[in-house]
Amino acid sequence: MLEHSISLESLLETHELPFVIIDASLTIVGLNKAWEQQLSVNKKDCIGQPCCKKSPDCRHHELFQKLEPYVSTETLNEGGHLIVRGYPLLDNDGTVYLGEAIIQRNNPSNISSAPRMVGSSTAFGHYKNKLLKASKTQVPTFIMGETGTGKELAANFIHTHSARADKELVIVDCTVLSEALFESELFGHEKGAFTGATGSKKGLFELADKGTLFLDEIGDLPLSQQPKLLRAIESGQFRRVGSTETLKSDVRLICATHRNLADMVKSGGFREDLFYRLSVFPIQIPPLHERLKDIPELTSHLLKQLGLRDGQNYSISKEALIKLLKHQWPGNIRELKNCLQLACSLCDDQHISEDDISYMQHQQSRLTPHPEDSLKSNPLRQMESDVIQTLLQKHQGNRKLIASEMDISERTLYRKLKRFELN
């Protein structure tokens, strides 16, 4: 079902909560190991089946009609309850899917069921203590850290240890908030507000009322939209697109980025007033090379997670662990997890040896080349960039006309504009 869907397959493999993917025909096209285990089902028996017993009159059908994320609560017979969270997903080819995750909560604070933060080093201890202090406040918290250090996990930790833990943690990926999507996604819209608005839609600010709003990669937020976010944060008030009614939302704000926002402020890429409004309580996540003493504990924790996913009992040799300790981990915990996933696939008898451990052999600077360097080394990309620049001039920046002439979706065009820095 998802053979050509690299991004969605990757999402299934890395999602730690029970997670399922449904297509527009209300058919299950993918689910992860955690979903199989918690619901006691077999993946092969579920793929190709209807999304649920209530189909087609169900919440999944409604999401495809409105493209509006939803959160619902289901009480369990044995006590506790499930939080069911669904939201639209966009595949690499522009196809819309539905992703649904479930969280089991046995107590109001959900601390016991929150994803674990692992470590015992001095650097990790100071970091975790600062997160706990942040959780006891209501002020905006600004999480800084390199890619792969676990910024979303930090936001989840603050939320689940806060007084708002029984409400929703709403996550916003600012890298996909284009100028056209910003207001509709954050503040919602009314029916008929624009072409394609077939129904009213709650924004993420509204969904996060009384809970926590996590703005991930805030440094990628378009400069033109930053004043609107600032007004909503300062007043707690906003209007849906196409409405004159002023709504209110009480949210605790957490932001994160791997960028240097202070430098962006100096260069004019980020508003100074918004920067100071967001960074009341700054927290720096230590990179993994500063907490190498946590490698054994992290490795054990990650191997248990991978073992639960695969139904296996993985172990690691002393020599392999020493090899892990000698690496500097430029990709941080994400790189460690990817390394162990590969090792689990290569090892014999579920036991990881030194030879099963391998790393990506290119430098960090080569992982994220400047667009100009990438274009020089790839004539086809240079040609594509030139074509887009010509069409930008021809159609005076009208993305709809440009996408139509290139026979691609507007979302795909936006990704190309961003890749070639042509926005």
C-alpha positions, 0 to 999 in steps of 0.5 A: 500500500505504501511502497512509494511512500518513503516519508510515511513508512519512515514515520511508522518505523520511528513512531513510538506510540501506537500509530495507524495510517488511513487513506481517503477511501477509509482503508488502513494502509499502515500501522506500527508494532506498538499498534499491534501490541496494544490492540492485540492485532496482526498487521497483515490482518489489518492492512486493506481493512476498513478504518473502524466499525463505524465507517463511513460515518466516523471521525476518520471520514470527517477529517478527510472532509474538513482536514481538521485535526481531532482529539477525543477521549475514550474511557477504558473498562479497567480504569484510565482512558485513551487519548486518540489524536488524529491529523492529516499527513501529506505524502511525498507525492502530495497524497493526503492520508490520516495519521492516528495515534493513541496514548493510554493514561492511567492517571491525570498527570500521565507521568508514568506513561510519558516517553522516558528521558534517559541518562545519569550524567552530570550534563543530563542531570542539570538539563533535566532539572531545568526542564522540571523547573520550567514545568512548574511555571506558565511562562513561554519556554524556548528549547534550543538544541542540535538536530536529533537531540530530542526537542519534542521529547523535552516539550512532552516532558515539560507538558506531562509534569505541568499543571496542564498535563490532563489537557492536550499537547498540540504540536505545530511543525513550523517548517510546513507553515507557508504564508498561505497555510499559516492563519488557517492552520493556527487560527482556523477558518470558516466555511467558504473563507477561501476556495476549498474551505468546505466547512469550518475548521478549528485552528491549533490555538483553539485545540490547545486551549487550557493545554500546551502549544509546542511550536517546533522549528520556530526559526522556519516561520515566515517573517511576514506571519510573525506579527500575527503570531505575536499578537495572538500570544500577547492577547490570547485572542484571534479570529478564524479566517473568514470570521469577525468573531474574536475567540480566546485561547489559554495556552502554555507556549513551548518553542524549539529550534536548531537555528540561532535565533539571536543571529537571525534577529541581527540579520533581520530574519526573525522579529526581535519582539517575538524572539524576546516574547518566546524566550522567557525561559531558555533551555539548551539541550546538551548534545550527545558528545557532551554526555557520552557517559549516558551512552550505555543507558541510552543504548539499553533503553533504545534496544528495549524499544526496538525489541518490543517493536520487533518482538525480539530480545536484543543484546550488545557486546562489550566491544560494540558498546566501547565502539559506540562510546568512541564516536562523537555522534554529530546526529545525536540521539537520532543518529544513535537510534538509527545506528542501533536499528541498522545493527539490529538488522545486521546482527546474528542471534539478536546479539550486536557485535562490534562489526555490526556497528557502522556510522555515516562517514560524511561530515555534518557540513556535507549533510546540509549543503548550501543550495548553491553548492548543491546546484553546482554539483547537479545540473538537473537541479540547476535546470529546474531552479532556472525554470522555476525562476523564469516562471516566477517572473512570467507569472509574477510570483503566482504559485497556482499558475506556476504549479499548473504550468509545471503540472505539480501540486502547489505544496510540491512547488512550495517545497521546491521553492524552499529547497532552492531558496526562491521564496 
